[in-house]
Amino acid sequence: MSPHACTAERSSHHYIPPRHICLRNMEKPLKNRLVVAGIAVLALAGLAVAGCSSDKKDSSSTTTAAPTTTAKSSSSTVGNVLPPIILTPQMVNANEGGTQPVPPIKVGDTVVFNFGTPEKGTTITAMSDNPSVFEVTSKGTNDGTVAYNAGGKALAPGTAKVTVGTTGNGIENFDGTFTLVITK
């Protein structure tokens, strides 16, 4: 504000020094600026939070192997992520010594072949006879710091036989065959 804008009010009954009028007139624009600045900060914060989330589903099928675990499969979910279906040596085909049935598997489910922690330097491989129904996405390994199981993903309804074996460190073992029936 220029110094000429600070003049005494003529309709006033009391004399108000020009500097008081000036300060009083400057308070409104300053308050308005603070309110606008506060709204702008809140809007930017809202945009930042909205930019961190998305309703779009990622359609890429990048899957990493699940760490070795002894957890049992359950039907509970965390958010929109289903737990993997854990298949153990007891679930191989009955003619190979399996004593437990393979749990139901649906299209989109992730399957982990849990044969325990692989020895350091060995690899657990899985091979599907029908990759359009069940795709093997990872090998089981152990680099000495972290161990992973072999795993894959159910892609379409149908039946696939998955053969699992261990190689490395002079070992060449056939671990078993799983018959996976995939439903919608």
Secondary structure, 3 states (H helix, E strand, C coil): CCHHHCCCCCCCCCCCCHHHHHHHHHHHHHHHHHHHHHHHHHHHHHHHHHHHCCCCCCCCCCCCCCECCCCCCCCCCECCECCCEEECHHHCCHHHCCCCCCCCEECCCEEEECCCCCCCCCEEEEEECCCCCEEEEECEEECCCCEECEEEEECCCEEEEEEEEEEECCEEEEEEEEEEEEEC
